[in-house]
């Protein structure tokens, strides 16, 4: 019966509002392995059947809705933490589509794992993000918590075991299945002192204090694409309202705001960790009155034609897949939000060849600079029809 529940559930799940394509799906073998492993532990009495369940890193709702479909929410609502707002919205959309709208709560990380007897985790790619999650589970979950952390073999490393071993007395890699593996962690250690994140670091070259949570891309460092775009900061026009789209830790927003003190800057990202980091970076550099930070999916809450400038360093991965769809979605969003005559300044991996899309979706595009890996372009928003 349980197998039938999942077999009927998974094909109905969508990635919406995230990018959808024929080669992308809303669940993977790791979701199924996590649920099957949890079922085996429950049947063996190794996880209390009445204990609270938490789900962390559920990309589109497969884990959360799988728990509900299997009828395991006997200790109250499943508590869910997803860093990406697209994941949160996808879960709600899939819940409505499958009729499983009751029985889960979407919460910040610490609240999601509070008192949990079982935590199901889709392993993040970043060891820093895994450390922040492991620390939260060890601090806040029930004393006998079992953490099942699953991932695709090609993205797993021994470093993940080492991170978990800092917070749990027992870490057991399970047998692999369909190129996925579970790390079972239990016997949480007593954790003292402050949490490991957020962290802050002074970048002497930028004369900027950068703050970062574990899940944010590049941590307190400066990724090489953003570094190249910053070479052209003196050429970027002065405007009344600028947007840093996909802001990460907020370095672009902070440096633009500092260079243009009369400008209002909106920093936006779909990641809660990035938004928290960018807000802290603005505050640490005395720019929090000038910079507004918001979590959003491709600026969906900003009105049309409200900005004269958008700065963009688009991602070229969707989860584990290299895919240009995420960048195209953000370019389309920039075209909507830019006022006629406004400019989109973009840095991207040159092999992605975004120029035709920039010309088509935004307007006249010129190449500002190129190095062996990246291209920087400036696109002028054409008049609205």
C-alpha positions as CSV (number, residue, x, y, z in Angstrom):
1,X,0.0,0.0,0.0
2,X,2.8,2.4,0.9
3,X,4.6,1.7,-2.4
4,X,1.3,2.4,-4.3
5,X,0.9,5.7,-2.4
6,X,4.3,6.9,-3.6
7,X,4.0,5.5,-7.1
8,X,0.8,7.5,-7.6
9,X,2.2,10.6,-5.8
10,X,5.6,11.3,-7.4
11,X,4.5,11.5,-11.1
12,X,2.0,14.2,-10.2
13,X,4.6,16.5,-8.7
14,X,5.8,19.6,-10.6
15,X,8.7,22.0,-10.2
16,X,6.5,25.1,-10.8
17,X,7.3,28.0,-10.2
18,X,10.9,26.8,-10.7
19,X,12.1,26.2,-14.3
20,X,10.5,23.2,-15.9
21,X,11.8,21.1,-18.8
22,X,11.6,17.7,-20.2
23,X,14.9,16.6,-18.6
24,X,14.0,18.0,-15.2
25,X,11.7,16.4,-12.6
26,X,10.4,17.3,-9.2
27,X,11.7,14.2,-7.4
28,X,14.6,11.9,-7.6
29,X,15.8,8.5,-6.3
30,X,17.1,10.0,-3.1
31,X,13.6,11.1,-2.1
32,X,12.4,7.6,-2.5
33,X,15.4,6.1,-0.7
34,X,14.9,8.5,2.3
35,X,11.3,7.5,2.6
36,X,12.0,3.8,2.3
37,X,14.8,4.0,4.8
38,X,12.6,5.8,7.3
39,X,9.8,3.2,6.8
40,X,12.3,0.4,7.6
41,X,13.5,2.2,10.8
42,X,9.9,2.8,11.9
43,X,9.0,-0.8,11.3
44,X,12.1,-1.9,13.3
45,X,11.2,0.4,16.2
46,X,14.4,2.4,15.8
47,X,12.3,5.6,15.3
48,X,9.4,6.3,17.6
49,X,6.2,6.0,15.5
50,X,4.6,8.9,17.4
51,X,7.6,11.2,17.2
52,X,7.7,14.5,15.4
53,X,9.0,14.5,11.9
54,X,11.0,17.3,10.3
55,X,12.0,17.7,6.6
56,X,14.9,19.9,5.5
57,X,15.9,20.7,2.0
58,X,12.7,19.3,0.3
59,X,13.2,20.7,-3.2
60,X,9.6,20.5,-4.5
61,X,7.6,18.7,-1.9
62,X,8.4,15.0,-2.6
63,X,9.5,14.2,0.9
64,X,6.9,16.2,2.8
65,X,4.0,15.0,0.7
66,X,5.5,11.5,0.8
67,X,5.3,11.5,4.6
68,X,1.7,12.7,4.4
69,X,0.8,10.1,1.8
70,X,2.2,7.4,4.0
71,X,0.2,8.6,7.0
72,X,3.2,9.3,9.3
73,X,2.1,12.7,10.6
74,X,0.6,11.1,13.8
75,X,2.6,13.5,16.1
76,X,1.2,16.7,14.5
77,X,2.2,18.6,11.4
78,X,5.3,17.8,9.5
79,X,7.7,20.7,10.0
80,X,9.5,21.7,6.9
81,X,12.4,24.0,6.2
82,X,13.3,25.0,2.6
83,X,15.9,27.7,1.9
84,X,14.5,28.6,-1.5
85,X,11.2,30.4,-1.9
86,X,10.6,28.5,-5.1
87,X,10.8,25.3,-3.1
88,X,8.3,26.7,-0.6
89,X,5.9,27.7,-3.3
90,X,6.3,24.4,-5.2
91,X,5.4,22.4,-2.1
92,X,2.2,24.5,-1.6
93,X,1.3,24.1,-5.3
94,X,1.9,20.3,-5.3
95,X,0.0,20.0,-2.0
96,X,-3.0,21.7,-3.6
97,X,-2.7,19.5,-6.7
98,X,-2.6,16.3,-4.8
99,X,-5.1,17.2,-2.1
100,X,-2.5,17.0,0.7
101,X,-2.9,20.6,1.9
102,X,-3.2,19.8,5.6
103,X,-0.5,18.4,7.8
104,X,2.6,20.5,7.3
105,X,4.1,23.7,8.4
106,X,6.9,25.7,6.7
107,X,9.3,27.2,9.3
108,X,12.8,28.6,9.8
109,X,15.4,25.9,10.3
110,X,15.6,26.0,14.1
111,X,11.9,25.9,14.5
112,X,11.5,23.2,11.9
113,X,13.8,20.7,13.8
114,X,12.7,21.7,17.3
115,X,11.8,18.5,19.2
116,X,12.0,16.3,16.1
117,X,12.5,12.5,16.6
118,X,13.2,12.0,12.8
119,X,14.8,14.5,10.4
120,X,14.8,13.7,6.6
121,X,17.4,15.8,4.8
122,X,18.2,16.1,1.1
123,X,22.0,16.7,1.4
124,X,23.1,20.2,0.3
125,X,26.1,20.6,-2.0
126,X,27.8,22.9,0.5
127,X,29.6,21.6,3.6
128,X,29.0,24.9,5.3
129,X,25.2,24.5,4.8
130,X,25.4,21.0,6.1
131,X,27.2,22.2,9.2
132,X,24.6,24.8,9.9
133,X,21.8,22.1,9.5
134,X,23.7,19.5,11.6
135,X,24.3,22.1,14.4
136,X,20.6,23.1,14.4
137,X,19.5,19.4,14.7
138,X,21.9,18.6,17.5
139,X,20.9,21.8,19.4
140,X,17.1,21.7,18.9
141,X,15.8,18.2,18.0
142,X,14.7,15.6,20.5
143,X,17.5,13.8,22.5
144,X,17.1,10.6,20.6
145,X,16.8,12.2,17.1
146,X,17.7,10.1,14.0
147,X,18.9,12.2,11.1
148,X,18.7,10.6,7.6
149,X,20.7,12.6,5.2
150,X,20.5,11.5,1.6
151,X,22.1,12.5,-1.7
152,X,23.3,11.4,-5.1
153,X,26.6,9.5,-5.0
154,X,28.3,11.8,-7.5
155,X,27.7,14.8,-5.2
156,X,28.6,13.1,-1.9
157,X,32.0,13.3,-0.2
158,X,33.8,12.1,2.9
159,X,33.7,15.6,4.1
160,X,30.0,15.2,4.7
161,X,30.7,12.3,7.0
162,X,33.3,14.4,8.8
163,X,30.8,17.3,9.3
164,X,28.1,15.0,10.7
165,X,30.6,13.3,13.0
166,X,31.3,16.7,14.7
167,X,27.7,16.8,15.8
168,X,26.7,13.1,16.2
169,X,28.3,10.2,18.0
170,X,27.2,7.7,15.4
171,X,27.3,8.2,11.6
172,X,26.6,5.2,9.5
173,X,26.7,5.2,5.6
174,X,23.9,2.9,4.3
175,X,24.0,0.8,1.2
176,X,23.7,2.7,-2.0
177,X,20.7,2.2,-4.3
178,X,20.0,3.7,-7.7
179,X,23.1,5.9,-7.4
180,X,21.9,7.4,-4.1
181,X,23.0,6.8,-0.5
182,X,21.8,7.6,3.0
183,X,24.0,8.8,5.9
184,X,22.3,7.8,9.2
185,X,23.3,10.0,12.1
186,X,22.2,9.6,15.7
187,X,23.4,10.1,19.3
188,X,23.5,13.9,18.9
189,X,26.3,15.6,20.9
190,X,25.8,18.3,23.5
191,X,26.6,21.6,21.7
192,X,27.9,24.6,23.6
193,X,28.7,28.1,22.5
194,X,27.2,30.1,19.7
195,X,26.1,28.6,16.4
196,X,28.7,28.5,13.6
197,X,26.7,30.7,11.3
198,X,26.3,33.5,10.3
199,X,29.9,34.4,9.9
200,X,31.4,37.8,8.9
201,X,34.8,38.7,7.4
202,X,36.4,41.9,6.4
203,X,37.4,42.0,2.7
204,X,40.3,44.4,2.8
205,X,40.5,44.7,-1.0
206,X,36.8,45.8,-1.2
207,X,36.9,47.6,2.2
208,X,33.7,45.8,3.0
209,X,32.5,43.5,5.8
210,X,30.8,40.5,4.2
211,X,28.3,38.3,6.2
212,X,27.2,34.8,5.3
213,X,25.0,32.0,6.4
214,X,26.0,28.4,5.6
215,X,23.8,28.0,2.6
216,X,24.9,31.2,0.7
217,X,26.9,30.7,-2.4
218,X,30.7,31.5,-2.0
219,X,30.4,32.2,1.7
220,X,32.1,35.4,2.7
221,X,34.3,35.2,-0.4
222,X,33.9,37.0,-3.7
223,X,32.9,34.6,-6.6
224,X,35.0,35.2,-9.7
225,X,32.0,36.3,-11.8
226,X,31.1,39.1,-9.4
227,X,34.7,40.1,-9.2
228,X,34.9,40.5,-12.9
229,X,31.7,42.6,-13.0
230,X,33.0,44.8,-10.3
231,X,35.9,45.8,-12.6
232,X,33.3,47.8,-14.5
233,X,31.6,49.4,-11.5
234,X,32.8,52.9,-12.5
235,X,31.1,52.5,-15.9
236,X,27.7,51.5,-14.4
237,X,25.3,54.4,-14.6
238,X,24.0,56.3,-11.5
239,X,20.3,55.9,-11.1
240,X,17.5,56.5,-8.5
241,X,16.5,52.8,-8.1
242,X,18.8,49.9,-8.7
243,X,18.2,46.2,-8.2
244,X,20.8,43.5,-7.3
245,X,19.0,40.4,-8.7
246,X,20.2,37.2,-7.1
247,X,22.1,39.2,-4.5
248,X,23.8,36.4,-2.6
249,X,25.6,38.1,0.3
250,X,24.8,41.5,-1.1
251,X,28.3,42.5,-2.2
252,X,27.1,44.1,-5.5
253,X,24.3,45.9,-3.7
254,X,26.6,47.2,-1.0
255,X,29.3,48.4,-3.4
256,X,26.9,50.1,-5.7
257,X,25.1,51.8,-2.8
258,X,28.3,53.0,-1.4
259,X,29.4,54.4,-4.8
260,X,26.0,56.0,-5.4
261,X,24.7,57.3,-2.0
262,X,21.6,59.0,-3.6
263,X,20.4,55.7,-5.1
264,X,17.8,53.4,-3.5
265,X,19.0,49.8,-3.9
266,X,16.8,46.6,-3.7
267,X,18.7,43.4,-3.1
268,X,16.7,40.3,-3.9
269,X,17.3,36.5,-3.9
270,X,15.2,33.4,-3.7
271,X,17.3,32.0,-0.9
272,X,16.4,32.8,2.7
273,X,20.0,32.4,3.7
274,X,21.2,34.8,1.0
275,X,18.6,37.4,2.1
276,X,19.6,37.1,5.7
277,X,23.3,37.4,4.7
278,X,22.7,40.4,2.4
279,X,20.7,42.2,5.1
280,X,23.5,41.6,7.6
281,X,26.1,42.8,5.1
282,X,24.2,46.0,4.5
283,X,23.9,46.5,8.3
284,X,27.6,45.8,9.0
285,X,28.6,48.5,6.5
286,X,26.1,51.1,7.5
287,X,24.1,50.8,4.4
288,X,20.9,49.2,5.8
289,X,18.9,52.5,5.3
290,X,19.8,52.6,1.7
291,X,19.4,48.9,0.8
292,X,16.1,47.0,1.0
293,X,16.5,43.2,1.0
294,X,13.7,40.9,0.1
295,X,13.2,37.2,-0.6
296,X,11.4,36.8,-3.9
297,X,11.3,34.6,-7.0
298,X,12.6,36.6,-9.9
299,X,11.3,39.9,-8.5
300,X,7.7,38.7,-8.8
301,X,6.6,41.2,-6.2
302,X,8.2,44.3,-7.8
303,X,6.0,46.3,-10.1
304,X,6.7,46.7,-13.9
305,X,9.1,49.4,-15.0
306,X,10.1,50.4,-11.4
307,X,13.9,50.3,-11.7
308,X,16.5,52.1,-13.9
309,X,19.2,49.5,-13.3
310,X,19.4,45.7,-12.7
311,X,22.7,44.0,-11.8
312,X,22.7,40.3,-12.5
313,X,25.1,37.4,-12.1
314,X,22.8,34.5,-13.1
315,X,23.3,30.9,-12.0
316,X,24.1,28.3,-14.5
317,X,23.0,25.3,-12.4
318,X,19.5,24.1,-11.6
319,X,20.3,21.8,-8.7
320,X,22.8,19.4,-10.1
321,X,22.0,20.1,-13.8
322,X,23.7,22.7,-16.0
323,X,20.8,24.5,-17.5
324,X,20.4,28.0,-19.0
325,X,16.8,28.2,-18.0
326,X,17.4,29.8,-14.7
327,X,19.3,32.7,-16.4
328,X,16.7,33.1,-19.0
329,X,14.0,33.4,-16.3
330,X,15.9,36.2,-14.6
331,X,16.6,38.0,-17.8
332,X,12.9,38.0,-18.6
333,X,12.2,39.3,-15.1
334,X,14.7,42.1,-15.5
335,X,13.1,43.1,-18.8
336,X,9.7,43.5,-17.0
337,X,11.1,45.4,-14.0
338,X,13.3,47.8,-16.0
339,X,11.9,51.1,-17.1
340,X,12.4,52.0,-20.8
341,X,15.9,53.2,-21.3
342,X,17.0,51.4,-18.1
343,X,20.0,49.1,-18.2
344,X,20.7,45.4,-17.3
345,X,24.3,44.7,-16.5
346,X,25.0,41.0,-16.6
347,X,28.1,38.8,-16.1
348,X,27.8,35.2,-17.3
349,X,29.9,32.2,-18.3
350,X,30.8,32.9,-21.9
351,X,29.9,29.4,-23.1
352,X,26.2,30.1,-22.3
353,X,25.9,32.6,-25.1
354,X,23.2,34.8,-23.5
355,X,23.6,37.7,-25.9
356,X,20.8,36.7,-28.3
357,X,18.4,36.2,-25.4
358,X,19.4,39.6,-24.0
359,X,18.8,41.3,-27.4
360,X,15.5,39.6,-27.8
361,X,14.1,40.0,-24.3
362,X,15.6,43.3,-23.1
363,X,17.0,45.3,-26.0
364,X,20.2,46.5,-27.6
365,X,23.1,44.7,-25.9
366,X,26.8,45.5,-26.1
367,X,29.7,43.5,-24.8
368,X,31.5,45.6,-22.1
369,X,34.3,43.1,-21.3
370,X,35.4,39.5,-21.7
371,X,38.1,37.4,-20.0
372,X,38.9,33.7,-20.6
373,X,35.8,32.6,-18.6
374,X,33.2,35.4,-18.3
375,X,31.5,38.0,-20.4
376,X,30.0,41.3,-19.1
377,X,27.2,42.9,-21.1
378,X,25.0,46.0,-20.8
379,X,21.5,45.9,-22.3
380,X,19.3,48.9,-22.7
381,X,15.5,48.3,-22.2
382,X,13.7,49.1,-25.4
383,X,10.5,51.2,-25.2
384,X,7.4,49.3,-24.2
385,X,5.0,48.6,-27.1
